[in-house]
Amino acid sequence: MATGRPHRLEGNEMEQDTKIRSTIETARKNRAPLIVIILVLIVVGGYAGYRIGSAMSPKVSGVEARNERVTTVDAVFEQVQAQGTLVCASQSYDLYSKVESSNRDLLNLFDVPFTKNKYWMRYVGTIQAGVNLKTAKFTSQNKDKKSGMPKSVVVDLDAPKIISNTPDMDKTEIVDQENNILNPIDPDSVVDLQKHCIEQSNKDALNGGLIDQAKTFAKQNLQTMLRGAMGSDVKVTINWRS
C-alpha cells in the first residue's frame, strides 16, 4: 500500500537516476544536433533497406535474358545453332499395300490349294525433313564499321534429310481381309508390311522433291533469323555440304 512517503534512492539506483537526468539535460541543450542525427539514421536505414530489398529481388530469368536483343555477331550465330534441328518441310501420305500368301507343299514346289489368305493395309502418316543447325558454320563478310554487323553471311550447312516418319494410327488399318483357318494371317507379316510402307513412303517423298522443298524453306528460315538480329539488308548465302 502506498504510504505517501517519497522513495529513497540508494546505491546503484541513485547512480542510474543521475545518468538519466544528465542524458535528458544534455539532449535538451543539444536538440538541433540530435534531430540531425535522427535524420541521418533514417536516411542510412532507408538506403540499407533498399540495398537489402534489391539483393533479395529475383534476378532476370533465363527466358527473359534470351529474349533481349542480341548485339554481337557471335551471339547471333550461337543462338541460331542452339535451335538444333530445324524442321523445314513436311509431306503427308496415304498408301495401300497388299499381302497375299498360301501354304507351300513339303518340297516347296507349289501352293497348297485352299490355303490362300490376303489382306490390304492402309498406311497413313506424315514425313518431315529438316537440317541440323548445330553443325552449321557461319562466315561473316563486309562488316559495317559502325554497327559491327556483317553485310553478308555465308552458311555452310549439311543437306536436309528425313528426320521423322510418323504414322497416323487413327487412320492406319487393315482392310479387305480374307483370312483362312488353314493358313491364318501371320502377325509378323503385318510388321513387315508396315516396314515396307515406311520405306516406300520415304522413297516417294525423296522422289517427290521433299529435300528440295526443305532446302528452300531452310534458307528462308535462316534469312528470317539472321536479318531479325542483324538488319533486313544482310545477304544470306547457303552452301550445302554433300
C-alpha positions in Angstrom: 0.0 0.0 0.0 1.3 3.5 -0.9 2.3 5.5 2.2 2.8 8.8 0.5 6.4 8.9 1.6 9.0 9.7 -1.1 11.0 6.7 -2.3 14.6 7.0 -1.2 17.3 6.2 -3.8 20.3 4.3 -2.7 23.5 2.9 -4.3 23.1 1.9 -8.0 19.6 3.4 -8.3 21.0 6.8 -7.4 23.8 6.5 -9.9 21.4 5.4 -12.7 19.0 8.2 -12.0 21.8 10.7 -12.2 22.9 9.3 -15.6 19.3 9.5 -16.9 18.9 13.1 -15.7 22.2 14.0 -17.2 21.3 12.4 -20.6 17.9 14.2 -20.7 19.5 17.5 -19.8 22.2 17.1 -22.5 19.5 16.2 -25.1 17.6 19.4 -24.2 20.7 21.5 -24.7 21.6 19.8 -28.0 18.2 19.3 -29.6 19.3 20.5 -33.0 22.2 18.1 -33.4 20.0 15.3 -32.1 17.4 15.9 -34.8 20.2 15.9 -37.4 21.5 12.6 -36.2 18.0 11.1 -36.3 17.5 12.2 -39.9 20.9 10.8 -40.9 20.0 7.5 -39.3 16.7 7.4 -41.1 18.4 8.1 -44.4 21.1 5.4 -43.8 18.4 2.9 -42.7 16.4 3.6 -45.8 19.4 3.1 -48.0 20.3 -0.1 -46.3 16.7 -1.4 -46.7 16.8 -0.5 -50.4 20.1 -2.5 -50.8 18.7 -5.5 -49.0 15.5 -5.4 -51.0 17.5 -5.2 -54.2 19.6 -8.2 -53.2 16.5 -10.2 -52.3 14.6 -9.3 -55.5 14.6 -12.2 -58.1 17.1 -11.9 -60.9 16.1 -11.8 -64.6 15.0 -15.3 -65.7 16.9 -17.2 -68.4 13.9 -16.9 -70.8 13.8 -13.1 -70.4 17.5 -12.9 -70.9 17.3 -14.9 -74.1 14.6 -12.5 -75.4 16.9 -9.5 -75.1 18.2 -8.2 -78.4 21.4 -9.8 -79.5 24.1 -7.3 -80.1 27.2 -9.3 -81.1 27.7 -11.4 -84.2 29.0 -14.5 -82.4 26.0 -14.4 -80.1 23.7 -14.4 -83.1 25.3 -17.4 -84.6 25.3 -19.2 -81.2 21.6 -18.6 -80.9 20.9 -20.0 -84.4 23.0 -23.1 -83.6 21.1 -23.6 -80.3 17.9 -24.1 -82.3 19.2 -27.6 -83.0 17.1 -29.5 -85.6 15.1 -27.1 -87.8 12.1 -28.7 -89.5 11.8 -27.2 -93.0 9.3 -29.3 -94.9 6.6 -32.0 -94.4 4.6 -34.3 -96.6 1.6 -36.4 -95.8 1.0 -39.8 -97.5 -1.8 -42.4 -97.8 -0.6 -45.8 -99.0 -2.4 -49.0 -99.8 -0.4 -52.2 -99.9 -1.5 -55.9 -100.3 -0.1 -59.1 -98.7 -1.1 -62.5 -100.1 0.2 -65.9 -99.1 -0.5 -69.6 -99.3 0.9 -72.7 -97.6 3.5 -74.5 -99.7 4.0 -78.2 -100.1 6.7 -80.0 -98.3 9.1 -79.7 -101.1 8.1 -76.0 -101.6 7.2 -76.6 -105.2 3.7 -75.3 -105.3 1.0 -73.6 -103.3 -1.3 -75.9 -101.4 -4.9 -75.4 -102.7 -7.5 -73.7 -100.4 -4.9 -72.2 -98.1 -4.6 -68.7 -99.6 -5.1 -65.6 -97.5 -4.8 -61.9 -98.3 -5.4 -58.5 -96.8 -4.9 -54.9 -97.7 -3.3 -52.3 -95.4 -4.0 -48.6 -95.5 -1.0 -46.8 -94.1 -1.3 -43.1 -93.4 1.4 -40.8 -92.0 3.5 -37.7 -92.2 7.1 -37.3 -93.2 9.3 -34.4 -92.0 12.6 -33.2 -93.4 15.0 -30.8 -91.7 18.5 -29.6 -91.2 20.9 -29.8 -88.2 21.8 -26.2 -87.2 24.3 -27.4 -84.6 26.8 -28.3 -87.3 26.3 -25.0 -89.2 29.3 -22.9 -89.9 28.9 -19.1 -90.3 31.3 -16.8 -92.1 30.8 -13.0 -91.8 31.7 -10.8 -94.7 32.0 -7.0 -95.2 31.3 -5.9 -91.6 29.8 -2.5 -91.1 32.3 -0.2 -89.2 29.7 1.5 -87.1 27.4 -1.4 -86.0 30.0 -4.2 -86.3 27.3 -6.3 -88.1 28.2 -8.1 -91.4 26.6 -7.0 -94.6 26.6 -10.7 -95.8 26.8 -14.1 -94.1 27.8 -17.4 -95.7 26.4 -20.5 -94.0 27.9 -24.0 -94.6 25.1 -26.5 -93.8 24.6 -30.2 -94.0 22.0 -31.2 -96.6 18.4 -31.7 -95.4 17.3 -35.2 -94.5 14.2 -37.0 -93.4 14.1 -36.6 -89.6 10.7 -38.3 -88.8 8.1 -40.6 -90.3 5.1 -40.7 -88.0 2.1 -42.9 -88.8 -1.5 -41.7 -88.1 -2.7 -44.7 -86.1 -6.3 -43.4 -86.2 -6.4 -43.9 -90.0 -3.9 -46.8 -90.4 -5.8 -50.1 -90.6 -6.1 -53.5 -92.3 -8.9 -53.5 -94.9 -10.4 -56.1 -97.2 -9.2 -59.0 -95.2 -9.6 -62.6 -96.4 -8.4 -64.9 -93.6 -8.1 -68.7 -93.9 -8.4 -71.2 -91.0 -5.9 -73.4 -92.8 -3.5 -70.5 -93.1 -4.1 -67.7 -90.6 -2.6 -64.3 -91.2 0.8 -64.2 -89.6 1.3 -61.2 -87.3 4.9 -60.9 -88.5 3.6 -60.2 -92.0 1.8 -57.2 -90.7 5.0 -55.9 -89.1 6.9 -56.5 -92.3 4.2 -54.7 -94.3 4.5 -51.7 -92.0 8.2 -51.5 -92.6 7.6 -51.8 -96.3 5.1 -48.9 -96.2 7.6 -46.7 -94.3 10.4 -47.5 -96.8 8.0 -46.8 -99.7 6.8 -43.5 -98.2 10.3 -42.3 -97.6 11.3 -43.2 -101.2 8.2 -41.5 -102.6 8.9 -38.3 -100.6 12.5 -38.2 -101.8 11.4 -38.6 -105.4 8.7 -36.1 -104.9 11.1 -33.2 -104.1 10.8 -33.1 -100.3 14.5 -32.4 -99.9 14.4 -29.5 -102.4 11.5 -28.0 -100.5 13.4 -28.4 -97.3 16.4 -26.5 -98.8 14.2 -23.7 -99.9 12.5 -23.3 -96.6 15.8 -23.7 -94.6 17.2 -20.7 -96.5 14.1 -18.7 -95.8 14.1 -19.5 -92.1 17.8 -18.7 -91.7 17.3 -15.4 -93.6 14.5 -14.5 -91.2 16.6 -15.3 -88.1 19.7 -13.6 -89.2 18.0 -10.5 -90.6 15.9 -10.2 -87.5 19.1 -9.8 -85.5 21.5 -8.1 -87.9 19.2 -6.0 -90.1 17.0 -6.6 -93.0 19.7 -5.8 -95.6 22.1 -8.6 -94.7 22.6 -11.0 -97.5 22.5 -14.8 -96.6 24.1 -17.4 -98.8 23.8 -21.2 -98.1 26.5 -23.6 -99.2 25.1 -27.2 -98.9 27.5 -29.9 -97.9 27.3 -33.1 -99.9 
